[in-house]
């Protein structure tokens, strides 16, 4: 990693870094990456032609994610490690009031305050399994550049600092003991620009112009302190895109950050090629040490950091085959790829979904609240409801997708009462309706009804479902019709299941033998004609929110 410059030479260094110049003495040549032997080569062509999504993922449909790090300690929501350095933001104000000014108390101190002292992973996993999860994902690192595992190539990790526990290793052991597939999420490819705010300063106020902790701290400063032997520059990544001196307005400074270090780069810093090298080694160590079934990259439109990402993908796929007697069981999630590259991985939609049935399996990732724990969301009871989530789930599954759902964890390792109630509610719904979800495949069409979506990311919550909205799945020859509301009339009409006529053959070209309502023992009456399948529902609902008809076919 690049080391910090003295204050006297820092202005010159910043100027060089802003134009991408390479500091004198920076290493530029590295030995070729060692990739596990196997059929996959580190090229898009090889990945595209050789990859096929494993059946375990297609069958699983629902996973739970612990997006958990030291950023959950202050309980102030997403991107705390960045926003605490942006003067005027709510998290900056909170940090100054509760911990001190970032010139003296930077985010590295928050890593040390993360103790996970009440963490009971077995108890949490019991809740996740009951709620229907078939796979579990642990956050391995975030943009704050801290590894939540026994990291061989990065000293800022959860063994050396904070919890003094192997977070990923513990989650992996517990998840697998509960019969779940295990995954990891890696977000650290963006640390080099996202964390540059830690080298900034206040534009206004009594400490205006005084640089934050990342600017001043060196390894030598830790002597006799809790971080003795650790180099803060390895955590903060070193200066690559540092805001210049001279800003006197906090809003103007925020705009600079948004346009520069806040831009979402998928390439590495040109002045610091060692960053991509270190990222590769850390990610390879993560894969080799914990053998994840799934790896999630928080990257859009490409694999992380150019060739380093291709190298990891090929290594992961080849290594995974050796773990499974030559069978490829790996899932690699990437967002926003073009159509040519999608066959190489499993496409992911953050807080969104596909609008159509996709030919290959895909995944939505979302959270019931903020990604990092936010006490205000709990106190104001603003989590997604069970009804909202199961509505999302059946819509996603009907289009050949999976749902990966984050349930935020507090810094001490616990979840709150509303989250526990949410998981119990999911468990109740799954007991009734899960048989048409797990192991299912999309039918000829995903459904019918007024609620339509063009698809894409960051568009959840814009669709309101009604009893007219139907979503189909099929499992072992049995058709399931989920209806996303209970009709006031007590009669459900599904137009897509009509008998057709001479000019319009039916979509369902088989006879329906029986129609039952999942979770209900009452016999229901139904008729099928040219207008559709008409079902008279029982007086008592078998569950809340979303319901399912089971159609056995002849």
C-alpha positions in Angstrom: 0.0 0.0 0.0 1.1 3.6 -0.6 2.3 5.3 2.6 1.2 8.7 3.7 3.3 11.8 2.9 4.5 14.3 5.3 2.4 17.4 5.7 5.0 19.6 4.0 4.9 17.5 0.8 1.2 16.5 0.9 -0.1 19.3 -1.4 2.3 18.2 -4.1 1.4 14.5 -3.6 -2.3 15.3 -3.8 -1.8 17.1 -7.1 0.0 14.0 -8.5 -2.6 11.6 -7.2 -5.5 13.6 -8.6 -4.1 13.3 -12.2 -3.3 9.6 -11.7 0.5 9.9 -11.5 2.4 7.1 -9.9 4.4 7.9 -6.7 8.1 7.3 -6.9 9.0 3.8 -6.0 5.5 2.3 -6.3 5.6 -1.3 -7.5 4.2 -1.8 -11.0 5.3 -5.4 -11.9 3.8 -8.4 -10.1 4.2 -12.1 -10.7 1.3 -13.7 -12.7 -1.6 -14.8 -10.5 -1.7 -18.5 -9.6 -5.1 -19.8 -10.7 -6.4 -23.3 -9.8 -6.1 -25.7 -12.7 -9.1 -26.6 -14.6 -11.1 -25.8 -17.8 -11.8 -22.1 -17.0 -9.4 -19.5 -18.2 -9.5 -15.9 -17.0 -11.3 -14.5 -20.1 -14.9 -13.6 -20.6 -15.1 -16.1 -23.5 -14.0 -19.0 -21.4 -16.3 -18.0 -18.5 -19.3 -17.5 -20.8 -18.9 -20.8 -22.6 -18.1 -23.0 -19.6 -20.5 -21.8 -16.9 -23.9 -23.2 -16.0 -25.8 -22.2 -12.9 -26.0 -25.2 -10.5 -29.3 -26.8 -9.6 -28.9 -26.2 -5.9 -29.3 -22.5 -6.5 -32.2 -22.9 -8.8 -34.0 -25.0 -6.2 -33.1 -22.8 -3.2 -35.0 -19.6 -4.2 -34.5 -17.8 -0.9 -31.4 -16.8 1.1 -30.6 -14.6 4.1 -27.7 -12.3 4.3 -25.9 -10.8 7.3 -24.6 -7.5 5.9 -22.7 -7.0 9.2 -19.6 -5.0 10.0 -18.3 -2.3 12.3 -20.5 0.1 10.4 -23.4 -1.4 12.4 -21.9 -0.3 15.8 -23.2 3.3 15.8 -26.6 2.0 14.5 -26.9 4.9 12.1 -27.5 3.1 8.8 -25.8 2.8 5.5 -22.3 4.0 4.6 -21.4 5.3 8.0 -17.7 4.9 7.4 -17.9 7.3 4.5 -20.6 9.7 5.6 -19.0 10.3 9.0 -16.3 12.2 7.1 -18.7 14.4 5.1 -19.4 17.5 7.1 -23.0 18.3 7.6 -24.3 14.8 7.0 -26.5 13.2 9.7 -23.8 10.6 10.4 -21.0 13.2 10.6 -23.1 15.1 13.2 -23.8 11.9 15.1 -20.2 10.9 15.1 -19.0 14.3 16.4 -21.6 14.3 19.1 -21.1 10.7 20.3 -17.5 9.8 19.5 -15.6 12.9 18.7 -14.2 14.8 15.7 -12.9 12.6 12.8 -9.5 14.4 13.1 -9.1 12.5 16.4 -11.6 9.6 16.3 -11.7 8.2 12.8 -13.4 5.0 11.6 -10.5 2.8 12.5 -11.5 3.4 16.1 -15.0 2.1 15.3 -13.5 -1.1 14.0 -12.0 -1.5 17.5 -15.3 -0.8 19.1 -17.0 -3.7 17.3 -17.0 -6.5 19.8 -19.9 -8.8 18.7 -20.2 -9.6 22.3 -23.8 -11.0 22.2 -23.5 -12.8 18.9 -25.2 -16.2 19.0 -24.9 -17.5 15.4 -26.7 -20.8 16.1 -29.7 -19.1 17.5 -29.9 -16.7 14.6 -29.5 -19.5 12.1 -32.4 -21.4 13.7 -34.5 -18.3 12.9 -33.2 -18.0 9.3 -33.8 -21.7 8.6 -37.4 -21.5 10.0 -38.0 -18.5 7.8 -37.3 -20.6 4.8 -33.7 -19.7 3.9 -31.9 -22.4 1.9 -28.6 -20.5 1.7 -26.9 -17.9 3.9 -24.4 -15.2 2.9 -21.9 -13.5 5.2 -20.4 -10.1 4.4 -16.6 -10.7 4.1 -15.6 -7.1 3.6 -17.2 -3.8 2.7 -16.0 -0.6 1.2 -14.5 0.2 4.6 -11.7 -2.2 3.7 -11.9 -4.4 6.8 -11.9 -8.2 6.4 -14.3 -10.1 8.6 -12.2 -13.2 8.5 -8.8 -14.7 9.2 -7.2 -12.7 6.4 -3.7 -13.7 5.3 -3.0 -10.7 3.3 -4.7 -7.9 5.2 -3.9 -7.2 8.9 -7.0 -5.1 9.4 -9.3 -8.1 10.0 -11.7 -9.4 12.6 -9.1 -11.7 14.2 -6.7 -8.9 15.0 -9.1 -6.0 15.6 -12.6 -5.6 17.1 -14.4 -8.9 17.6 -11.2 -11.0 17.6 -13.3 -13.7 16.0 -13.4 -15.3 12.5 -16.8 -13.9 11.6 -16.9 -15.6 8.1 -15.5 -18.9 9.4 -18.0 -19.1 12.2 -21.0 -18.2 10.0 -19.8 -20.9 7.5 -19.6 -23.6 10.1 -23.0 -22.8 11.6 -24.8 -22.4 8.3 -23.5 -25.7 7.0 -24.3 -27.5 10.2 -27.9 -26.2 9.6 -28.0 -27.7 6.1 -27.6 -24.4 4.3 -25.4 -23.5 1.4 -22.9 -20.8 2.3 -21.9 -17.6 0.5 -19.7 -14.6 1.0 -20.0 -11.0 -0.3 -17.0 -9.0 -1.3 -17.4 -5.2 -1.6 -13.8 -4.1 -1.1 -12.9 -3.3 -4.7 -14.3 0.1 -4.2 -12.4 1.0 -1.0 -9.7 2.9 -2.9 -12.1 5.7 -3.9 -15.0 5.3 -1.5 -12.8 5.8 1.6 -10.8 8.8 0.3 -13.1 11.1 2.3 -11.0 10.0 5.4 -8.2 12.2 3.9 -10.4 15.2 3.8 -11.2 18.0 6.2 -14.0 20.3 7.5 -14.7 23.2 5.1 -16.3 25.2 7.8 -16.2 25.7 11.6 -13.5 25.8 14.3 -11.5 22.9 12.8 -11.8 24.1 9.2 -8.8 23.0 7.1 -7.5 20.5 9.6 -7.2 17.1 7.9 -8.9 14.0 9.2 -7.2 11.0 10.7 -6.2 9.2 7.5 -4.1 12.1 6.5 -1.9 12.1 9.5 -1.7 8.6 10.9 1.3 6.3 10.3 2.3 2.9 11.6 4.7 4.6 14.0 1.9 6.5 15.6 0.4 3.2 17.0 3.3 2.4 19.3 1.8 1.6 22.7 -1.8 1.9 21.5 -4.4 -0.8 20.7 -3.3 -0.7 17.0 0.4 -1.1 17.7 2.0 -2.8 14.7 -0.9 -1.9 12.3 -0.6 0.7 9.6 -3.7 2.9 9.2 -2.8 3.5 5.6 -3.4 -0.2 4.9 -6.9 0.3 6.1 -7.6 3.7 4.5 -5.9 2.4 1.3 -3.5 5.4 0.9 -4.2 8.6 -0.9 -5.4 8.1 -4.4 -8.0 10.8 -5.0 -7.7 13.3 -2.1 -9.7 16.5 -2.1 -7.4 19.5 -2.5 -7.0 22.4 0.0 -9.1 25.5 -0.3 -12.7 24.5 0.2 -14.6 26.8 2.5 -18.2 25.7 1.9 -19.4 22.3 3.1 -22.0 21.9 0.4 -19.3 22.6 -2.3 -17.1 20.0 -0.7 -19.8 17.4 -0.7 -20.4 18.1 -4.4 -16.7 17.5 -5.0 -16.8 14.2 -3.2 -19.9 13.1 -5.0 -18.3 13.8 -8.4 -14.9 12.4 -7.7 -14.4 9.8 -4.9 -18.1 9.1 -4.9 -18.2 8.0 -8.5 -18.6 4.3 -8.9 -15.4 3.1 -10.5 -14.9 -0.5 -11.6 -11.2 0.0 -12.3 -8.4 0.3 -9.8 -6.4 3.4 -8.9 -3.9 4.1 -11.7 -1.4 5.4 -9.2 -1.5 2.3 -7.0 -1.5 -1.0 -9.0 -0.7 -2.7 -5.7 -4.3 -2.2 -4.7 -5.7 -4.7 -7.3 -2.9 -7.1 -6.5 -3.8 -7.1 -2.8 -7.5 -7.4 -3.6 -6.8 -10.5 -5.7 -4.8 -12.1 -3.0 -7.3 -11.4 -0.2 -10.2 -12.6 -2.3 -8.3 -15.8 -3.3 -7.5 -16.4 0.3 -11.2 -16.0 1.2 -12.3 -18.5 -1.5 -9.6 -21.0 -0.7 -10.1 -20.9 3.0 -13.9 -21.1 3.3 -15.0 -22.8 0.0 -18.1 -20.7 -0.5 -20.9 -22.0 -2.6 -21.7 -18.4 -3.6 -19.6 -15.3 -4.1 -21.3 -11.9 -4.4 -19.4 -9.0 -5.9 -20.8 -5.5 -5.3 -19.7 -4.4 -8.8 -21.8 -3.2 -11.7 -21.3 -3.9 -15.4 -18.1 -5.8 -14.9 -16.1 -8.0 -12.6 -14.0 -6.2 -10.1 -10.8 -4.4 -11.1 -10.5 -5.7 -14.7 -8.1 -8.7 -15.1 -8.0 -9.3 -11.3 -11.7 -10.0 -11.3 -11.4 -12.4 -14.3 -8.6 -14.2 -12.6 -10.6 -14.6 -9.4 -13.6 -15.9 -11.4 -11.6 -18.5 -13.2 -9.8 -19.5 -10.0 -13.1 -19.8 -8.1 -14.8 -21.9 -10.8 -11.9 -24.3 -11.2 -11.4 -24.6 -7.4 -15.1 -25.2 -6.8 -15.0 -28.1 -9.3 -12.2 -29.8 -7.2 -14.3 -29.4 -4.1 -17.2 -31.2 -5.7 -15.6 -34.1 -7.6 -15.5 -32.3 -10.9 -19.0 -30.8 -10.7 -19.4 -27.0 -10.8 -21.5 -25.9 -7.9 -20.4 -22.2 -7.8 -22.5 -19.1 -8.0 -20.9 -15.8 -8.8 -23.2 -12.8 -8.5 -22.5 -9.6 -10.5 -24.8 -6.7 -11.3 -25.7 -4.9 -14.5 -23.8 -7.0 -17.1 -24.6 -6.7 -20.7 -26.4 -9.6 -22.5 -23.1 -11.0 -23.9 -21.5 -11.4 -20.5 -24.5 -12.6 -18.4 -23.9 -16.3 -19.2 -20.6 -16.2 -17.4 -22.2 -15.5 -13.9 -25.5 -15.1 -12.1 -26.9 -11.7 -12.7 -28.0 -9.8 -9.6 -30.5 -6.9 -9.2 -29.9 -4.7 -6.2 -33.2 -3.5 -4.7 -35.0 -4.4 -8.0 -35.9 -7.3 -10.2 -36.3 -8.6 -13.7 -39.5 -7.6 -15.5 -39.7 -10.8 -17.5 -38.8 -14.5 -17.2 -35.1 -14.7 -17.7 -33.7 -17.8 -19.5 -31.0 -18.1 -16.9 -31.4 -18.0 -13.1 -30.8 -14.6 -11.5 -31.1 -13.0 -8.1 -32.5 -10.0 -6.3 -30.7 -8.7 -3.3 -32.4 -6.4 -0.9 -32.8 -5.6 2.8 -35.8 -5.2 5.1 -34.3 -1.9 6.3 -30.9 -0.2 5.8 -28.0 -2.4 4.8 -26.1 -1.4 8.0 -28.2 -1.5 11.1 -30.2 1.7 11.7 -31.9 2.1 15.1 -34.2 4.7 13.7 -35.8 2.2 11.3 -36.5 -0.1 14.2 -37.8 2.6 16.5 -40.1 3.9 13.8 -41.2 0.4 12.8 -40.2 1.0 9.1 -39.0 -2.5 8.1 -40.5 -4.2 5.1 -43.4 -6.3 6.1 -43.8 -10.0 5.6 -46.5 -9.2 3.0 -44.2 -7.0 1.1 -41.4 -9.5 1.1 -43.4 -12.6 0.1 -45.0 -10.5 -2.7 -41.6 -9.7 -3.9 -40.5 -13.4 -3.5 -43.3 -14.9 -5.6 -42.9 -12.3 -8.3 -39.1 -13.0 -8.4 -39.5 -16.8 -8.4 -42.1 -16.7 -11.2 -39.5 -15.1 -13.4 -36.7 -17.6 -12.7 -35.1 -15.6 -9.9 -34.0 -16.0 -6.3 -34.3 -13.5 -3.4 -31.3 -12.8 -1.1 -32.7 -10.8 1.8 -30.6 -9.0 4.4 -31.8 -8.8 8.0 -29.6 -6.1 9.6 -27.5 -7.2 12.7 -26.6 -4.8 15.5 -23.0 -4.3 16.4 -23.3 -6.6 19.4 -24.4 -9.5 17.2 -28.2 -9.4 18.0 -31.3 -8.5 16.0 -34.1 -6.5 17.4 -37.7 -7.5 18.3 -39.2 -6.3 15.0 -36.8 -8.4 13.0 -37.5 -11.5 15.2 -41.2 -11.0 14.6 -40.6 -10.6 10.9 -38.7 -13.9 10.7 -41.4 -15.6 12.7 -43.9 -14.2 10.2 -41.9 -15.5 7.3 -41.7 -18.9 8.9 -45.5 -19.0 9.2 -46.0 -18.1 5.6 -43.4 -20.6 4.4 -45.1 -23.4 6.3 -48.2 -22.9 4.2 -46.9 -21.8 0.9 -43.3 -22.9 0.5 -44.1 -26.1 -1.5 -44.7 -24.0 -4.6 -41.5 -22.0 -4.1 -38.7 -24.3 -3.3 -37.6 -26.5 -6.2 -40.0 -24.8 -8.6 -39.4 -23.4 -12.1 -41.1 -20.7 -14.1 -44.2 -21.6 -16.1 -44.9 -20.5 -19.7 -45.7 -17.0 -18.4 -44.9 -15.4 -15.1 -48.4 -14.3 -14.4 -51.1 -11.8 -15.1 -52.7 -8.7 -13.6 -52.3 -4.9 -13.5 -49.0 -4.8 -11.6 -46.2 -4.7 -14.1 -42.6 -3.7 -13.9 -40.1 -2.8 -16.6 -37.4 -4.3 -14.5 -34.1 -3.0 -13.3 -32.3 -2.0 -10.1 -33.3 0.4 -7.3 -37.0 0.4 -8.3 -38.5 -1.7 -5.5 -41.6 -0.5 -3.6 -43.1 1.1 -6.7 -45.5 -1.7 -7.4 -48.8 -2.3 -5.5 -50.2 -5.8 -5.8 -53.9 -6.7 -5.7 -56.0 -9.9 -5.9 -55.9 -9.5 -9.7 -52.2 -10.1 -9.7 -51.3 -13.8 -10.2 -47.9 -15.3 -10.3 -47.2 -18.9 -11.6 -44.7 -21.5 -10.7 -44.5 -25.2 -11.6 -42.9 -28.0 -9.6 -42.9 -31.7 -10.6 -45.8 -31.2 -13.0 -47.9 -29.4 -10.5 -48.9 -25.8 -11.3 -49.1 -23.2 -8.5 -51.0 -19.9 -8.9 -50.1 -17.4 -6.2 -52.6 -14.5 -5.9 -51.2 -11.4 -4.2 -54.4 -10.3 -2.5 -57.7 -11.8 -1.3 -60.6 -10.8 -3.5 -63.4 -9.0 -1.7 -66.0 -11.1 -3.6 -64.5 -14.4 -2.5 -64.2 -15.5 -6.1 -60.8 -15.5 -7.9 -60.7 -15.4 -11.7 -57.5 -16.4 -13.5 -57.8 -15.5 -17.2 -54.6 -17.1 -18.3 -56.0 -20.6 -17.4 -58.9 -20.4 -19.8 -59.9 -23.3 -22.1 -59.2 -21.3 -25.2 -61.2 -21.5 -28.4 -60.8 -22.5 -32.0 -58.7 -19.4 -32.8 -56.8 -19.1 -29.5 -55.5 -22.4 -28.0 -55.1 -22.4 -24.3 -51.8 -21.7 -22.5 -52.6 -24.6 -20.2 -53.1 -27.5 -22.6 -53.7 -30.1 -19.9 -56.8 -30.8 -18.0 -57.0 -29.7 -14.4 -57.8 -32.6 -12.0 -58.0 -30.8 -8.7 -57.7 -27.3 -7.3 -56.8 -26.8 -3.6 -55.9 -23.8 -1.5 -52.5 -24.3 0.3 -53.0 -24.3 4.0 -56.8 -25.0 3.8 -58.6 -28.2 4.4 -61.8 -26.9 3.0 -63.0 -28.2 -0.3 -63.4 -25.4 -2.9 -65.5 -25.2 -6.0 -64.1 -24.2 -9.4 -65.0 -24.0 -13.0 -62.8 -23.6 -16.1 -64.2 -21.9 -19.2 -63.3 -19.6 -22.1 -63.0 -16.7 -19.6 -60.6 -18.4 -17.3 -60.4 -20.5 -14.2 -63.0 -19.3 -11.6 -62.4 -20.4 -8.0 -64.8 -19.8 -5.1 -62.5 -19.4 -2.1 -63.3 -20.5 1.5 -64.5 -18.1 4.1 -61.3 -18.4 6.2 -57.9 -17.3 4.9 -55.2 -19.9 5.5 -52.5 -17.2 6.0 -51.8 -13.6 5.6 -50.9 -11.5 2.5 -50.2 -13.8 -0.4 -52.0 -17.1 -1.1 -51.5 -20.1 -3.4 -53.7 -22.4 -5.4 -52.3 -25.9 -6.2 -53.5 -27.3 -9.5 -52.9 -31.0 -10.2 -52.9 -31.7 -13.9 -53.8 -34.6 -16.1 
